[in-house]
Amino acid sequence: MADSELEEIRRARLAQLQQGGPRGGPSQDGGQEEQRKQAESDRRASILSQILEPAAADRLGRIRLVKESRANDIESRLIMLAQSGQLRQKVSEDQLKELLNAVAENQRKEEEEHKIVITRRKGGWDDDDDLLDL
C-alpha cells in the first residue's frame, strides 16, 4: 500500500469516528467515556487477578452476582491494600472471608451510630383516654 492510500484510510476512519462510528453509536465523547470505563475495569481485573487466589476470585464473583456494590467495595479495598504494599502474598478465600466479616461488622457499627431510638413516656395521654371523656 502506498502512503497516500494509508493516509486516505486514516482520514476516512477519523471522519467516521467523529460522526459517531459505523453503527451510528455514541458520539466521540461518549465513546471516550466508555473506553475509559472499560480501561479502568480491565485495570482492576488485572490487579485482582494478580492479588487473588482462584478460590477467592470465584467467591468475589459470586458476591458480585448477589450484591455488586459490596463486591466493588471489597475490590477497592483489596486494590488499595495492594497498592500500599500491605499485601505480601495472594489473598486466600479465608482471608477474603475475614475481610468481608470485618467490613460487615464495620457497617453494623456505623448503622448503630446513626440509629434513631424513640422512647414513649409512660403515664402520658393515651388514645383510650379520649373515649372516656364522652
TIMI-2910 file (N, C-alpha, C, CB; in pm, 1 decimal, decimal comma, always signed):
<rs>
+----------+----------+----------+----------+----------+----------+----------+----------+----------+----------+----------+----------+------+
!      n_x !      n_y !      n_z !     ca_x !     ca_y !     ca_z !      c_x !      c_y !      c_z !     cb_x !     cb_y !     cb_z ! resn !
+----------+----------+----------+----------+----------+----------+----------+----------+----------+----------+----------+----------+------+
!    +82,3 !   -117,5 !     +0,0 !     +0,0 !     +0,0 !     +0,0 !    +87,0 !   +124,2 !     +0,0 !    -93,8 !     -0,4 !   +119,1 !  Met !
!    +41,6 !   +220,0 !    -71,6 !   +116,3 !   +345,3 !    -78,6 !    +80,0 !   +432,4 !    +41,7 !    +87,0 !   +420,4 !   -211,9 !  Ala !
!   +166,9 !   +527,6 !    +69,1 !   +143,0 !   +618,3 !   +181,7 !    +15,8 !   +698,8 !   +161,8 !   +261,6 !   +712,5 !   +200,5 !  Asp !
!    -13,9 !   +735,8 !    +39,8 !   -134,9 !   +814,6 !    +14,8 !   -260,4 !   +732,7 !    +44,3 !   -137,2 !   +864,6 !   -130,9 !  Ser !
!   -257,1 !   +602,7 !    +13,0 !   -372,0 !   +517,0 !    +41,6 !   -392,9 !   +503,5 !   +192,2 !   -353,0 !   +378,4 !    -22,3 !  Glu !
!   -284,9 !   +485,7 !   +266,3 !   -294,6 !   +475,7 !   +412,3 !   -348,8 !   +605,0 !   +472,6 !   -157,3 !   +442,7 !   +473,1 !  Leu !
!   -301,0 !   +717,2 !   +421,7 !   -347,0 !   +846,2 !   +472,0 !   -496,2 !   +865,3 !   +443,1 !   -265,1 !   +960,7 !   +409,3 !  Glu !
!   -541,1 !   +822,7 !   +327,9 !   -683,0 !   +832,9 !   +292,1 !   -767,8 !   +745,1 !   +384,6 !   -705,0 !   +791,9 !   +144,1 !  Glu !
!   -720,4 !   +626,1 !   +414,2 !   -792,7 !   +535,6 !   +505,1 !   -800,4 !   +596,7 !   +645,0 !   -723,3 !   +396,2 !   +511,0 !  Ile !
!   -690,4 !   +654,1 !   +690,1 !   -688,6 !   +718,3 !   +822,2 !   -787,8 !   +833,9 !   +829,0 !   -547,5 !   +768,7 !   +855,3 !  Arg !
!   -789,7 !   +917,4 !   +725,6 !   -882,3 !  +1030,7 !   +724,4 !  -1027,4 !   +982,7 !   +724,1 !   -855,9 !  +1120,1 !   +602,1 !  Arg !
!  -1056,0 !   +878,9 !   +646,7 !  -1191,9 !   +825,9 !   +641,0 !  -1232,7 !   +767,5 !   +776,5 !  -1203,2 !   +718,6 !   +530,8 !  Ala !
!  -1141,5 !   +697,4 !   +840,0 !  -1170,9 !   +637,4 !   +970,5 !  -1191,5 !   +746,1 !  +1077,1 !  -1056,6 !   +541,8 !  +1012,9 !  Arg !
!  -1110,4 !   +849,7 !  +1073,7 !  -1124,2 !   +960,3 !  +1167,7 !  -1258,8 !  +1029,9 !  +1148,7 !  -1009,0 !  +1060,8 !  +1150,2 !  Leu !
!  -1296,7 !  +1053,4 !  +1023,8 !  -1425,7 !  +1116,2 !   +996,0 !  -1540,1 !  +1027,2 !  +1044,3 !  -1440,4 !  +1145,2 !   +845,4 !  Ala !
!  -1525,6 !   +896,7 !  +1025,6 !  -1627,7 !   +802,4 !  +1069,2 !  -1641,4 !   +804,3 !  +1221,2 !  -1594,3 !   +660,8 !  +1020,4 !  Gln !
!  -1530,4 !   +808,5 !  +1294,3 !  -1533,3 !   +813,4 !  +1440,2 !  -1594,0 !   +944,1 !  +1490,1 !  -1392,4 !   +796,4 !  +1496,6 !  Leu !
!  -1565,0 !  +1053,4 !  +1423,4 !  -1618,0 !  +1182,2 !  +1465,1 !  -1768,5 !  +1190,7 !  +1442,9 !  -1548,1 !  +1294,1 !  +1390,5 !  Gln !
!  -1820,4 !  +1115,5 !  +1346,3 !  -1963,5 !  +1117,9 !  +1318,7 !  -2040,6 !  +1017,7 !  +1403,8 !  -1988,2 !  +1090,0 !  +1172,3 !  Gln !
!  -1973,8 !   +944,1 !  +1487,7 !  -2045,5 !   +852,2 !  +1576,2 !  -2020,8 !   +706,8 !  +1546,2 !  -2190,7 !   +878,4 !  +1568,8 !  Gly !
!  -1925,4 !   +674,0 !  +1469,0 !  -1891,3 !   +534,3 !  +1444,9 !  -1972,0 !   +473,5 !  +1333,0 !  -1910,9 !   +454,3 !  +1569,5 !  Gly !
!  -1937,0 !   +352,1 !  +1293,1 !  -2001,7 !   +286,0 !  +1180,1 !  -2145,1 !   +243,8 !  +1209,0 !  -1922,1 !   +165,9 !  +1139,6 !  Pro !
!  -2181,6 !   +226,1 !  +1335,6 !  -2316,9 !   +181,3 !  +1367,7 !  -2405,4 !   +296,7 !  +1410,4 !  -2313,3 !    +76,3 !  +1476,9 !  Arg !
!  -2357,5 !   +418,3 !  +1395,9 !  -2436,9 !   +532,3 !  +1440,6 !  -2446,3 !   +537,1 !  +1591,5 !  -2576,0 !   +527,2 !  +1380,4 !  Gly !
!  -2344,3 !   +486,0 !  +1658,7 !  -2342,4 !   +475,6 !  +1804,5 !  -2318,9 !   +609,7 !  +1869,8 !  -2236,3 !   +377,9 !  +1849,2 !  Gly !
!  -2265,8 !   +607,2 !  +1990,9 !  -2245,5 !   +731,6 !  +2064,5 !  -2143,8 !   +821,6 !  +1998,5 !  -2202,6 !   +702,2 !  +2205,2 !  Pro !
!  -2149,1 !   +948,2 !  +2032,7 !  -2054,8 !  +1043,6 !  +1976,7 !  -1915,8 !  +1014,5 !  +2029,6 !  -2096,3 !  +1188,0 !  +2009,5 !  Ser !
!  -1821,5 !  +1092,6 !  +1986,1 !  -1682,5 !  +1069,3 !  +2024,2 !  -1664,4 !  +1082,5 !  +2175,1 !  -1589,9 !  +1167,2 !  +1951,1 !  Gln !
!  -1729,6 !  +1181,2 !  +2237,9 !  -1717,6 !  +1199,1 !  +2382,0 !  -1773,0 !  +1078,6 !  +2456,8 !  -1789,9 !  +1326,0 !  +2426,1 !  Asp !
!  -1888,2 !  +1029,7 !  +2417,0 !  -1947,2 !   +912,2 !  +2479,5 !  -1861,1 !   +789,9 !  +2458,9 !  -2085,8 !   +887,3 !  +2425,1 !  Gly !
!  -1804,0 !   +778,5 !  +2342,0 !  -1715,2 !   +666,0 !  +2312,2 !  -1589,7 !   +670,4 !  +2396,7 !  -1678,1 !   +665,3 !  +2165,1 !  Gly !
!  -1537,5 !   +790,8 !  +2417,1 !  -1418,6 !   +803,6 !  +2500,9 !  -1450,7 !   +769,0 !  +2645,7 !  -1361,4 !   +945,6 !  +2491,7 !  Gln !
!  -1566,9 !   +809,7 !  +2692,0 !  -1607,2 !   +777,9 !  +2829,3 !  -1621,8 !   +627,3 !  +2846,6 !  -1739,6 !   +848,9 !  +2865,2 !  Glu !
!  -1681,9 !   +563,8 !  +2748,5 !  -1698,8 !   +419,3 !  +2753,8 !  -1563,1 !   +348,6 !  +2749,8 !  -1787,3 !   +371,7 !  +2637,7 !  Glu !
!  -1473,2 !   +397,5 !  +2665,5 !  -1339,3 !   +339,9 !  +2658,0 !  -1265,2 !   +358,5 !  +2789,9 !  -1259,9 !   +403,2 !  +2543,0 !  Gln !
!  -1282,5 !   +473,9 !  +2853,2 !  -1215,6 !   +499,7 !  +2980,6 !  -1267,3 !   +403,3 !  +3088,0 !  -1237,3 !   +646,9 !  +3024,8 !  Arg !
!  -1399,6 !   +382,8 !  +3090,5 !  -1457,7 !   +290,1 !  +3187,2 !  -1409,2 !   +147,9 !  +3161,6 !  -1610,8 !   +295,6 !  +3181,6 !  Lys !
!  -1401,0 !   +109,7 !  +3035,0 !  -1354,9 !    -24,6 !  +3001,0 !  -1208,6 !    -42,2 !  +3040,5 !  -1373,5 !    -51,7 !  +2850,7 !  Gln !
!  -1127,0 !    +59,5 !  +3016,3 !   -985,2 !    +52,3 !  +3053,7 !   -970,8 !    +41,8 !  +3205,0 !   -908,4 !   +175,8 !  +3001,2 !  Ala !
!  -1051,5 !   +117,3 !  +3280,3 !  -1047,4 !   +110,2 !  +3426,6 !  -1089,6 !    -27,5 !  +3475,5 !  -1137,9 !   +217,9 !  +3488,4 !  Glu !
!  -1192,9 !    -82,2 !  +3414,5 !  -1240,0 !   -215,5 !  +3450,1 !  -1133,1 !   -320,8 !  +3421,1 !  -1368,9 !   -248,5 !  +3374,1 !  Ser !
!  -1067,5 !   -309,6 !  +3306,3 !   -959,9 !   -402,4 !  +3271,6 !   -842,9 !   -392,2 !  +3368,9 !   -911,5 !   -375,9 !  +3129,6 !  Asp !
!   -811,0 !   -267,6 !  +3408,8 !   -700,1 !   -246,8 !  +3501,4 !   -731,7 !   -310,4 !  +3636,5 !   -670,8 !    -96,3 !  +3518,4 !  Arg !
!   -855,6 !   -291,0 !  +3684,1 !   -896,1 !   -350,1 !  +3812,1 !   -892,8 !   -502,3 !  +3804,7 !  -1036,8 !   -302,2 !  +3851,7 !  Arg !
!   -942,1 !   -558,1 !  +3695,0 !   -943,7 !   -703,1 !  +3678,7 !   -801,3 !   -758,8 !  +3676,1 !  -1018,4 !   -741,7 !  +3550,1 !  Ala !
!   -711,1 !   -687,1 !  +3612,1 !   -571,5 !   -730,1 !  +3605,9 !   -508,5 !   -732,1 !  +3745,3 !   -491,3 !   -637,7 !  +3512,8 !  Ser !
!   -531,2 !   -625,9 !  +3820,9 !   -475,0 !   -619,4 !  +3956,3 !   -534,1 !   -729,7 !  +4043,3 !   -501,5 !   -481,1 !  +4020,0 !  Ile !
!   -665,5 !   -749,0 !  +4034,1 !   -729,7 !   -851,6 !  +4116,5 !   -681,9 !   -991,4 !  +4080,5 !   -880,6 !   -843,8 !  +4101,9 !  Leu !
!   -657,9 !  -1016,9 !  +3953,7 !   -608,9 !  -1149,4 !  +3914,6 !   -469,1 !  -1175,1 !  +3970,6 !   -607,6 !  -1163,0 !  +3761,5 !  Ser !
!   -393,5 !  -1068,6 !  +3993,7 !   -259,4 !  -1082,7 !  +4049,5 !   -260,9 !  -1101,0 !  +4201,2 !   -175,8 !   -961,8 !  +4013,7 !  Gln !
!   -361,8 !  -1047,0 !  +4269,7 !   -360,3 !  -1049,6 !  +4416,0 !   -456,5 !  -1151,1 !  +4477,0 !   -393,0 !   -913,7 !  +4468,5 !  Ile !
!   -543,7 !  -1212,8 !  +4396,6 !   -640,3 !  -1309,4 !  +4449,8 !   -608,5 !  -1450,5 !  +4402,7 !   -782,5 !  -1271,3 !  +4408,1 !  Leu !
!   -621,1 !  -1545,8 !  +4495,0 !   -613,9 !  -1686,4 !  +4455,8 !   -742,7 !  -1719,5 !  +4379,7 !   -594,8 !  -1781,0 !  +4581,6 !  Glu !
!   -741,2 !  -1824,7 !  +4298,3 !   -860,6 !  -1857,1 !  +4218,2 !   -988,1 !  -1877,4 !  +4301,5 !   -834,4 !  -1982,0 !  +4137,8 !  Pro !
!   -976,9 !  -1941,4 !  +4417,3 !  -1095,0 !  -1964,5 !  +4500,4 !  -1150,6 !  -1831,4 !  +4552,6 !  -1060,5 !  -2058,5 !  +4618,5 !  Ala !
!  -1061,9 !  -1740,5 !  +4589,6 !  -1105,0 !  -1609,5 !  +4638,6 !  -1169,4 !  -1528,4 !  +4525,3 !   -984,9 !  -1532,0 !  +4699,0 !  Ala !
!  -1111,5 !  -1536,4 !  +4406,5 !  -1168,4 !  -1465,7 !  +4291,7 !  -1306,9 !  -1520,6 !  +4258,7 !  -1075,5 !  -1477,4 !  +4169,1 !  Ala !
!  -1323,8 !  -1651,4 !  +4271,2 !  -1452,4 !  -1714,0 !  +4246,0 !  -1556,4 !  -1666,3 !  +4348,6 !  -1438,8 !  -1867,5 !  +4249,9 !  Asp !
!  -1517,2 !  -1660,8 !  +4474,9 !  -1608,7 !  -1613,4 !  +4579,3 !  -1647,9 !  -1467,9 !  +4555,0 !  -1544,3 !  -1628,3 !  +4718,5 !  Arg !
!  -1551,8 !  -1386,6 !  +4517,3 !  -1580,3 !  -1245,9 !  +4489,3 !  -1676,6 !  -1233,9 !  +4371,0 !  -1449,4 !  -1168,5 !  +4460,4 !  Leu !
!  -1662,9 !  -1321,3 !  +4272,6 !  -1755,6 !  -1323,0 !  +4159,3 !  -1897,1 !  -1358,5 !  +4202,5 !  -1707,9 !  -1421,6 !  +4053,8 !  Gly !
!  -1908,6 !  -1453,7 !  +4294,8 !  -2041,6 !  -1490,8 !  +4345,5 !  -2102,1 !  -1377,5 !  +4427,7 !  -2033,2 !  -1619,0 !  +4430,8 !  Arg !
!  -2017,2 !  -1307,3 !  +4501,8 !  -2066,2 !  -1192,3 !  +4578,6 !  -2117,7 !  -1085,3 !  +4483,3 !  -1954,4 !  -1134,5 !  +4669,7 !  Ile !
!  -2047,5 !  -1066,2 !  +4371,9 !  -2088,5 !   -966,8 !  +4272,8 !  -2227,4 !   -998,8 !  +4217,0 !  -1986,0 !   -959,8 !  +4158,5 !  Arg !
!  -2257,0 !  -1127,1 !  +4200,3 !  -2389,2 !  -1165,6 !  +4149,6 !  -2499,9 !  -1126,5 !  +4246,8 !  -2394,2 !  -1316,2 !  +4123,1 !  Leu !
!  -2470,3 !  -1134,1 !  +4376,6 !  -2571,4 !  -1104,7 !  +4477,2 !  -2580,2 !   -955,4 !  +4506,2 !  -2541,5 !  -1180,6 !  +4605,2 !  Val !
!  -2464,6 !   -893,1 !  +4530,3 !  -2463,7 !   -751,0 !  +4567,3 !  -2339,9 !   -685,5 !  +4507,3 !  -2466,4 !   -732,8 !  +4722,9 !  Lys !
!  -2359,9 !   -620,2 !  +4394,9 !  -2248,5 !   -562,6 !  +4320,2 !  -2178,2 !   -451,2 !  +4397,6 !  -2297,7 !   -509,4 !  +4187,3 !  Glu !
!  -2253,1 !   -374,3 !  +4474,9 !  -2191,2 !   -263,7 !  +4549,5 !  -2093,1 !   -316,3 !  +4654,0 !  -2299,3 !   -177,3 !  +4617,7 !  Ser !
!  -2127,1 !   -426,8 !  +4718,7 !  -2036,0 !   -485,2 !  +4817,1 !  -1910,8 !   -539,3 !  +4749,1 !  -2106,1 !   -597,0 !  +4895,9 !  Arg !
!  -1927,3 !   -603,2 !  +4633,5 !  -1812,0 !   -655,4 !  +4560,4 !  -1720,0 !   -541,3 !  +4517,1 !  -1858,1 !   -736,7 !  +4437,6 !  Ala !
!  -1777,9 !   -430,7 !  +4469,3 !  -1696,4 !   -315,2 !  +4430,0 !  -1621,1 !   -258,1 !  +4549,5 !  -1784,3 !   -206,5 !  +4366,7 !  Asn !
!  -1686,3 !   -252,6 !  +4665,1 !  -1622,4 !   -201,4 !  +4785,8 !  -1504,4 !   -290,5 !  +4826,1 !  -1724,6 !   -192,2 !  +4900,9 !  Asp !
!  -1525,0 !   -420,4 !  +4824,9 !  -1418,6 !   -514,8 !  +4861,1 !  -1303,7 !   -505,7 !  +4761,4 !  -1473,2 !   -659,3 !  +4866,7 !  Ile !
!  -1337,0 !   -497,9 !  +4632,6 !  -1232,1 !   -485,4 !  +4530,0 !  -1149,7 !   -358,9 !  +4553,2 !  -1294,4 !   -483,2 !  +4387,9 !  Glu !
!  -1216,7 !   -248,9 !  +4581,0 !  -1145,8 !   -122,6 !  +4603,6 !  -1053,3 !   -133,1 !  +4724,0 !  -1245,6 !     -7,5 !  +4623,8 !  Ser !
!  -1100,0 !   -196,7 !  +4829,6 !  -1016,3 !   -214,3 !  +4948,4 !   -895,8 !   -302,9 !  +4918,5 !  -1098,3 !   -274,5 !  +5062,9 !  Arg !
!   -917,9 !   -410,6 !  +4845,6 !   -807,2 !   -500,3 !  +4811,0 !   -703,6 !   -429,5 !  +4723,6 !   -860,2 !   -625,0 !  +4738,7 !  Leu !
!   -750,0 !   -354,1 !  +4626,3 !   -658,7 !   -281,3 !  +4537,9 !   -579,6 !   -177,9 !  +4616,7 !   -736,2 !   -213,2 !  +4423,7 !  Ile !
!   -648,4 !   -108,8 !  +4708,5 !   -580,3 !    -10,4 !  +4791,2 !   -472,5 !    -77,3 !  +4877,9 !   -681,9 !    +64,0 !  +4879,7 !  Met !
!   -504,8 !   -192,3 !  +4936,4 !   -406,1 !   -264,3 !  +5016,7 !   -287,4 !   -308,6 !  +4932,1 !   -470,4 !   -385,5 !  +5083,6 !  Leu !
!   -315,4 !   -353,9 !  +4811,4 !   -207,7 !   -399,2 !  +4723,4 !   -119,0 !   -282,4 !  +4681,4 !   -265,5 !   -468,9 !  +4599,4 !  Ala !
!   -178,6 !   -169,1 !  +4648,5 !   -100,8 !    -54,5 !  +4603,8 !    -18,8 !     +7,2 !  +4716,6 !   -192,4 !    +49,8 !  +4544,1 !  Gln !
!    -67,2 !     -6,6 !  +4839,8 !     +7,9 !    +48,4 !  +4952,3 !   +113,3 !    -49,4 !  +5002,7 !    -86,8 !    +85,4 !  +5065,5 !  Ser !
!   +119,3 !   -168,6 !  +4945,3 !   +221,7 !   -265,9 !  +4981,1 !   +189,8 !   -345,1 !  +5106,8 !   +351,8 !   -196,7 !  +4998,9 !  Gly !
!    +65,1 !   -344,9 !  +5149,4 !    +27,9 !   -417,5 !  +5270,8 !     -2,4 !   -564,5 !  +5245,1 !    -91,7 !   -352,2 !  +5334,7 !  Gln !
!    -14,0 !   -603,3 !  +5120,0 !    -34,9 !   -744,7 !  +5086,3 !    +98,6 !   -806,5 !  +5048,1 !   -138,2 !   -760,6 !  +4970,2 !  Leu !
!   +138,5 !   -908,4 !  +5120,4 !   +267,3 !   -974,1 !  +5094,5 !   +251,9 !  -1096,3 !  +5004,1 !   +332,6 !  -1015,5 !  +5226,4 !  Arg !
!   +131,9 !  -1151,0 !  +5001,6 !   +105,8 !  -1270,1 !  +4921,3 !    -34,9 !  -1262,5 !  +4864,3 !   +124,0 !  -1399,2 !  +5005,3 !  Gln !
!    -70,6 !  -1360,6 !  +4781,8 !   -205,0 !  -1361,8 !  +4725,3 !   -307,8 !  -1383,9 !  +4835,3 !   -217,6 !  -1470,6 !  +4617,3 !  Lys !
!   -423,7 !  -1321,5 !  +4819,1 !   -530,7 !  -1330,8 !  +4918,3 !   -604,9 !  -1462,3 !  +4897,6 !   -628,6 !  -1209,3 !  +4907,9 !  Val !
!   -613,2 !  -1541,3 !  +5007,0 !   -684,3 !  -1668,7 !  +5000,0 !   -833,3 !  -1646,8 !  +5025,1 !   -626,4 !  -1769,4 !  +5102,2 !  Ser !
!   -909,6 !  -1752,0 !  +5007,3 !  -1053,6 !  -1743,1 !  +5029,1 !  -1084,2 !  -1713,2 !  +5176,5 !  -1122,7 !  -1874,0 !  +4985,2 !  Glu !
!  -1007,7 !  -1774,4 !  +5266,9 !  -1029,1 !  -1749,7 !  +5409,6 !   -998,5 !  -1604,4 !  +5445,6 !   -942,1 !  -1844,1 !  +5493,7 !  Asp !
!   -893,1 !  -1548,9 !  +5388,8 !   -860,1 !  -1409,2 !  +5414,3 !   -968,5 !  -1316,8 !  +5358,8 !   -723,9 !  -1374,3 !  +5352,9 !  Gln !
!  -1024,1 !  -1354,4 !  +5244,4 !  -1133,9 !  -1276,0 !  +5185,9 !  -1256,9 !  -1280,2 !  +5276,3 !  -1169,6 !  -1329,0 !  +5044,9 !  Leu !
!  -1284,9 !  -1398,0 !  +5334,3 !  -1396,8 !  -1409,8 !  +5427,7 !  -1375,4 !  -1319,7 !  +5548,8 !  -1414,6 !  -1555,9 !  +5472,6 !  Lys !
!  -1251,9 !  -1316,7 !  +5601,0 !  -1221,9 !  -1230,6 !  +5715,0 !  -1243,8 !  -1083,8 !  +5679,8 !  -1077,9 !  -1252,7 !  +5762,0 !  Glu !
!  -1201,3 !  -1045,3 !  +5560,9 !  -1220,8 !   -907,2 !  +5516,4 !  -1369,8 !   -875,6 !  +5503,6 !  -1149,1 !   -883,0 !  +5381,7 !  Leu !
!  -1446,3 !   -968,8 !  +5449,6 !  -1590,4 !   -949,3 !  +5436,6 !  -1656,5 !   -934,1 !  +5573,1 !  -1653,2 !  -1066,1 !  +5360,6 !  Leu !
!  -1615,5 !  -1017,6 !  +5668,8 !  -1671,4 !  -1008,1 !  +5804,0 !  -1634,4 !   -875,2 !  +5869,3 !  -1622,1 !  -1124,9 !  +5890,8 !  Asn !
!  -1511,7 !   -829,6 !  +5850,2 !  -1469,1 !   -701,8 !  +5907,3 !  -1549,0 !   -586,6 !  +5847,8 !  -1319,0 !   -679,7 !  +5883,8 !  Ala !
!  -1572,0 !   -590,4 !  +5717,4 !  -1650,0 !   -484,9 !  +5652,1 !  -1794,3 !   -488,2 !  +5700,9 !  -1645,1 !   -500,4 !  +5498,3 !  Val !
!  -1851,9 !   -606,8 !  +5714,2 !  -1989,3 !   -618,9 !  +5761,7 !  -2001,1 !   -567,2 !  +5905,2 !  -2036,6 !   -765,5 !  +5753,3 !  Ala !
!  -1903,9 !   -600,4 !  +5990,5 !  -1905,3 !   -553,2 !  +6129,0 !  -1893,2 !   -400,7 !  +6134,5 !  -1791,2 !   -618,7 !  +6209,2 !  Glu !
!  -1808,3 !   -346,3 !  +6050,2 !  -1790,3 !   -201,4 !  +6044,6 !  -1919,8 !   -132,6 !  +6001,1 !  -1675,5 !   -165,0 !  +5948,3 !  Asn !
!  -1989,0 !   -190,8 !  +5904,0 !  -2115,4 !   -133,7 !  +5857,8 !  -2222,0 !   -140,1 !  +5967,1 !  -2164,2 !   -206,8 !  +5732,3 !  Gln !
!  -2223,4 !   -249,3 !  +6045,1 !  -2319,3 !   -261,1 !  +6154,3 !  -2294,3 !   -153,4 !  +6259,3 !  -2311,5 !   -400,7 !  +6218,1 !  Arg !
!  -2167,9 !   -129,3 !  +6290,7 !  -2134,0 !    -26,2 !  +6388,8 !  -2177,0 !   +111,3 !  +6339,8 !  -1983,4 !    -27,1 !  +6417,9 !  Lys !
!  -2156,3 !   +138,9 !  +6211,8 !  -2197,7 !   +267,5 !  +6155,7 !  -2348,9 !   +283,7 !  +6160,6 !  -2148,5 !   +281,1 !  +6011,7 !  Glu !
!  -2421,5 !   +175,5 !  +6133,1 !  -2566,6 !   +182,1 !  +6137,5 !  -2615,8 !   +206,0 !  +6279,5 !  -2627,3 !    +54,1 !  +6081,6 !  Glu !
!  -2548,6 !   +145,5 !  +6378,6 !  -2588,2 !   +165,9 !  +6517,4 !  -2563,5 !   +310,1 !  +6560,2 !  -2512,4 !    +69,6 !  +6609,3 !  Glu !
!  -2458,6 !   +371,7 !  +6509,2 !  -2428,5 !   +510,0 !  +6543,6 !  -2536,4 !   +604,7 !  +6490,9 !  -2291,5 !   +549,8 !  +6488,1 !  Glu !
!  -2596,9 !   +568,9 !  +6379,1 !  -2695,5 !   +655,8 !  +6316,0 !  -2839,0 !   +612,8 !  +6346,0 !  -2673,3 !   +658,5 !  +6166,5 !  His !
!  -2854,7 !   +519,9 !  +6438,4 !  -2987,6 !   +469,1 !  +6470,2 !  -3063,2 !   +572,3 !  +6553,6 !  -2978,3 !   +334,0 !  +6545,6 !  Lys !
!  -3189,6 !   +589,8 !  +6523,6 !  -3276,0 !   +680,3 !  +6597,8 !  -3367,0 !   +595,3 !  +6685,8 !  -3359,0 !   +772,7 !  +6501,7 !  Ile !
!  -3363,9 !   +623,7 !  +6815,0 !  -3444,8 !   +548,1 !  +6909,9 !  -3552,4 !   +640,9 !  +6964,3 !  -3357,4 !   +489,0 !  +7025,6 !  Val !
!  -3675,3 !   +595,3 !  +6957,2 !  -3788,0 !   +673,2 !  +7008,4 !  -3840,6 !   +601,9 !  +7132,1 !  -3900,9 !   +690,5 !  +6899,8 !  Ile !
!  -3842,5 !   +673,2 !  +7244,6 !  -3898,3 !   +616,1 !  +7366,6 !  -4023,7 !   +694,9 !  +7402,5 !  -3794,2 !   +618,6 !  +7484,0 !  Thr !
!  -4127,2 !   +624,4 !  +7434,9 !  -4254,1 !   +688,7 !  +7470,1 !  -4264,0 !   +700,4 !  +7621,3 !  -4375,2 !   +609,2 !  +7413,3 !  Arg !
!  -4319,5 !   +809,4 !  +7664,6 !  -4333,8 !   +832,1 !  +7807,9 !  -4444,4 !   +743,7 !  +7863,3 !  -4363,2 !   +980,4 !  +7837,3 !  Arg !
!  -4419,2 !   +692,2 !  +7980,7 !  -4520,9 !   +612,0 !  +8049,8 !  -4614,8 !   +707,1 !  +8122,8 !  -4455,6 !   +509,6 !  +8149,7 !  Lys !
!  -4737,9 !   +675,6 !  +8128,8 !  -4833,2 !   +755,2 !  +8205,5 !  -4879,5 !   +880,3 !  +8132,9 !  -4772,6 !   +793,8 !  +8336,3 !  Gly !
!  -4845,6 !   +893,5 !  +8006,2 !  -4889,5 !  +1009,9 !  +7930,7 !  -5028,8 !   +989,1 !  +7877,3 !  -4793,8 !  +1039,7 !  +7816,8 !  Gly !
!  -5071,5 !  +1074,8 !  +7792,0 !  -5204,0 !  +1062,7 !  +7732,2 !  -5208,4 !   +940,4 !  +7644,4 !  -5240,4 !  +1188,2 !  +7651,7 !  Trp !
!  -5321,3 !   +881,4 !  +7639,5 !  -5341,8 !   +760,4 !  +7561,1 !  -5466,6 !   +779,9 !  +7475,9 !  -5355,1 !   +634,3 !  +7652,8 !  Asp !
!  -5478,8 !   +709,6 !  +7368,7 !  -5597,3 !   +720,6 !  +7282,8 !  -5723,5 !   +676,9 !  +7356,3 !  -5579,2 !   +636,5 !  +7156,0 !  Asp !
!  -5710,4 !   +582,6 !  +7447,1 !  -5826,4 !   +533,6 !  +7521,7 !  -5881,1 !   +641,6 !  +7614,0 !  -5789,4 !   +408,9 !  +7602,7 !  Asp !
!  -5798,8 !   +734,2 !  +7660,2 !  -5843,6 !   +840,3 !  +7748,4 !  -5943,1 !   +932,3 !  +7677,7 !  -5724,3 !   +920,4 !  +7799,2 !  Asp !
!  -5926,5 !   +950,1 !  +7549,4 !  -6017,5 !  +1036,0 !  +7473,7 !  -6158,6 !   +979,4 !  +7473,0 !  -5967,5 !  +1053,5 !  +7330,5 !  Asp !
!  -6175,8 !   +851,4 !  +7475,1 !  -6307,4 !   +787,7 !  +7470,8 !  -6382,2 !   +803,9 !  +7602,6 !  -6293,3 !   +640,0 !  +7437,3 !  Leu !
!  -6310,2 !   +813,8 !  +7712,1 !  -6374,9 !   +823,5 !  +7842,3 !  -6437,5 !   +960,6 !  +7865,8 !  -6275,1 !   +793,7 !  +7951,7 !  Leu !
!  -6393,5 !  +1062,5 !  +7795,7 !  -6443,8 !  +1197,1 !  +7816,9 !  -6577,4 !  +1222,1 !  +7747,5 !  -6342,7 !  +1296,8 !  +7769,1 !  Asp !
!  -6633,4 !  +1129,0 !  +7679,5 !  -6760,0 !  +1149,8 !  +7610,1 !  -6866,7 !  +1167,3 !  +7708,5 !  -6793,2 !  +1036,4 !  +7517,6 !  Leu !
+----------+----------+----------+----------+----------+----------+----------+----------+----------+----------+----------+----------+------+
</rs>
